[in-house]
Amino acid sequence: MIMKYIVTKSQYKLIKEQLEREVVKLPRIKYWTWGQLQNYSNENGNQYHIVRENLNIHDVNIPSLGKLIGVTGNLRIKNSSITTLGNLEFIGGFLKVSNTNIRYLGNLESIGGLLYLRETFVTTLNRLKTVGGELDLFRSRIQSLGDLTKVGGDTNLGYTSISNLGELEYVGGFLILEACPITSLNKLKYVGHYLNLYGSQIESFGDLEFVGGDLNLEHTPMSEKYSEEDIRSMIEVKGNIKM
């Protein structure tokens, strides 16, 4: 089955900038390994490069991704000593990282698919602005969403140390903030499906305007302060409200 990925305007802009920097686009094969990438890079000069299709980095001890600036498909990193994504700026598909020493996302600005960072030491999303698919940070070490403004799919931040959503404005799927020390939703305006704030410290909806599914406010300061009628006067909730 052929997988197709939609390139956003921001991703296109990045790709265009990379081409102007004499970036090498590697031959199109289904899966690249780190060994293959290194061999190709050594044979063709140590230039900035883009992997077309997918890149798998398994059981490799490296500190960073060197001069890799883009992956048009998926990027999997597993069982590696890597600590940073370095110069990497965009991923057209998903990013799955597990059992690594990674702490920094480096220059990464956009991900077209899923972002999975449960089993890492990452505490901030840094420059990352958009995630086209799901954002799974459940029980992770994440403390800040950095420059993130949009998530196209479901977002799970449950049982993390997230205390605010920073620049986040849009979540296309559900949003889970269960048991988080968050007190306000800040600039968030839209949640496509249900919003779970169970057991959080939420006191304000911030700029929130719309929730496309149920809203769970059980065991929160807001459930003690406001009625369901009050809540519906503040924001549009398409589903049920649990107080």
C-alpha positions in Angstrom: 0.0 0.0 0.0 1.4 3.4 -1.0 1.3 6.0 1.8 0.7 9.6 0.9 1.5 12.6 3.1 0.1 16.1 2.7 2.8 18.8 2.9 1.6 21.9 4.7 2.5 25.4 3.7 5.1 25.7 6.5 6.6 22.4 5.4 6.7 23.5 1.8 8.4 26.8 2.9 11.0 24.8 4.8 11.7 22.5 1.9 12.1 25.4 -0.5 14.6 27.1 1.9 16.5 23.8 2.1 16.8 23.5 -1.6 18.2 27.0 -1.8 20.9 25.8 0.7 22.0 23.2 -1.8 20.4 20.4 0.2 20.9 16.9 -1.1 17.7 14.9 -1.6 18.5 11.2 -1.1 17.3 8.6 -3.5 13.7 7.4 -2.9 13.6 4.0 -1.2 11.0 2.7 1.2 13.1 2.6 4.3 16.5 4.1 5.1 18.6 2.9 8.0 21.1 5.1 9.8 24.0 3.0 8.4 22.8 3.5 4.8 22.3 7.2 5.4 25.8 7.6 6.8 27.4 5.7 3.9 25.5 7.8 1.3 26.5 11.0 3.1 30.2 10.0 3.2 30.2 9.1 -0.4 28.5 12.3 -1.6 30.0 14.9 0.7 28.9 15.9 4.2 26.1 18.2 3.1 22.7 19.0 4.5 20.2 16.3 3.3 16.6 15.2 3.2 15.5 11.6 3.4 12.7 10.9 1.0 10.3 8.3 2.5 11.0 6.7 5.9 14.0 6.5 8.3 14.5 3.9 11.0 17.2 4.4 13.7 17.3 1.3 15.8 20.1 0.1 18.2 22.5 2.8 17.1 24.7 4.9 19.5 24.8 8.4 18.0 24.6 11.9 19.7 22.5 13.6 17.0 21.2 13.3 13.4 24.1 15.3 12.0 23.1 17.4 9.0 19.8 15.7 8.4 17.2 18.5 8.0 14.1 16.6 6.8 12.3 13.3 6.5 9.3 13.3 4.1 8.0 10.0 5.6 8.1 8.5 9.1 11.0 8.6 11.6 11.4 5.9 14.2 14.1 6.1 16.8 14.5 3.2 19.3 17.2 1.8 21.6 19.6 4.7 20.8 21.9 7.0 22.8 20.8 10.0 20.7 20.2 13.1 22.8 18.9 15.7 20.3 17.3 15.9 16.8 19.8 18.7 16.0 19.2 20.3 12.6 16.1 18.3 11.8 13.3 20.8 10.8 10.4 18.8 9.5 8.9 15.3 9.3 6.2 14.5 6.8 4.9 11.5 8.6 5.1 10.4 12.3 7.8 10.6 14.9 8.0 7.7 17.3 10.8 7.8 19.9 11.2 5.1 22.6 14.0 3.9 24.9 16.5 6.6 24.1 18.4 9.4 25.8 16.7 12.1 23.7 16.2 15.4 25.6 15.8 18.0 22.9 13.8 18.3 19.7 16.4 20.7 18.3 15.2 22.8 15.3 12.1 20.6 14.6 9.1 22.8 13.6 6.5 20.6 12.0 5.4 16.9 12.1 2.8 15.7 9.6 1.6 12.7 11.6 1.7 11.3 15.1 4.2 12.5 17.7 4.9 9.8 20.4 7.3 10.8 23.2 6.2 8.8 26.2 9.5 7.1 27.0 11.9 10.0 26.7 13.6 12.7 28.7 12.1 15.5 26.6 10.6 18.3 28.8 9.7 20.9 26.1 8.6 20.9 22.5 10.9 23.9 21.8 10.3 25.3 18.3 7.7 22.7 17.2 4.6 24.6 15.9 2.4 22.0 14.3 1.6 18.3 14.7 -0.7 17.0 11.9 -1.8 13.8 13.7 -2.0 12.7 17.3 0.1 14.0 20.1 0.8 11.3 22.7 2.7 12.6 25.8 0.7 10.6 28.4 2.8 10.2 31.7 5.8 11.7 29.9 8.3 14.2 31.4 6.9 17.1 29.3 6.6 20.4 31.1 6.2 22.9 28.3 4.6 22.8 24.8 7.0 25.5 23.6 5.8 27.2 20.4 3.1 24.6 19.5 0.0 26.2 18.1 -1.9 23.4 16.4 -2.5 19.6 16.8 -4.6 18.0 14.0 -5.6 14.9 16.0 -6.1 13.6 19.5 -3.9 15.0 22.3 -3.1 13.2 25.5 -1.2 15.2 28.2 -2.7 13.2 31.1 -0.6 12.8 34.2 2.1 15.2 33.1 3.5 18.3 34.8 1.9 20.6 32.2 0.8 23.8 34.0 -0.3 25.8 30.9 -0.9 25.3 27.2 1.4 28.1 26.0 0.6 29.1 22.4 -1.7 26.2 21.6 -4.9 27.3 19.9 -6.4 24.3 18.1 -6.8 20.6 18.8 -8.7 18.7 16.1 -9.5 15.6 18.2 -9.9 15.0 21.9 -7.8 16.7 24.6 -6.9 14.9 27.8 -5.5 17.0 30.7 -6.5 14.6 33.5 -4.7 15.1 36.8 -2.5 18.0 35.4 -1.6 21.1 37.5 -3.0 23.3 34.8 -5.1 26.3 35.9 -6.0 27.9 32.5 -6.4 26.8 28.9 -4.7 30.1 27.8 -5.0 30.7 24.0 -6.8 27.4 23.2 -10.0 28.2 21.2 -11.1 24.9 19.7 -11.3 21.2 20.7 -12.8 19.0 18.1 -14.0 16.1 20.3 -14.2 15.7 24.1 -12.2 17.6 26.7 -11.1 15.8 29.8 -10.1 18.0 32.7 -10.8 15.4 35.4 -8.8 16.0 38.6 -6.9 19.0 37.2 -6.5 22.4 38.8 -8.4 24.2 36.1 -9.8 27.6 37.1 -10.3 29.3 33.8 -11.2 28.3 30.2 -9.0 31.2 28.8 -9.9 31.8 25.2 -11.8 28.5 24.7 -14.9 28.9 22.5 -15.8 25.3 21.3 -15.8 21.7 22.5 -17.1 19.2 20.0 -17.9 16.4 22.4 -18.3 15.9 26.2 -16.6 18.1 28.8 -15.4 16.4 32.0 -14.9 18.8 34.9 -15.2 16.3 37.8 -13.0 17.0 40.8 -11.9 20.4 39.6 -12.1 23.9 41.2 -14.5 24.9 38.3 -17.0 22.2 39.2 -17.3 23.6 42.7 -17.6 27.2 41.5 -19.9 27.0 38.5 -23.1 25.2 37.4 -23.6 23.5 34.1 -25.7 26.4 33.0 -22.8 28.8 33.8 -20.4 26.6 31.8 -22.6 26.6 28.8 -22.9 30.4 28.9 -19.1 30.6 28.7 -18.3 28.1 25.9 -20.2 26.0 23.3 -20.2 22.3 24.3 -21.8 19.9 21.9 -21.9 17.0 24.3 -22.6 16.4 28.0 -20.9 18.2 30.8 -19.8 16.1 33.8 -19.5 18.1 37.0 
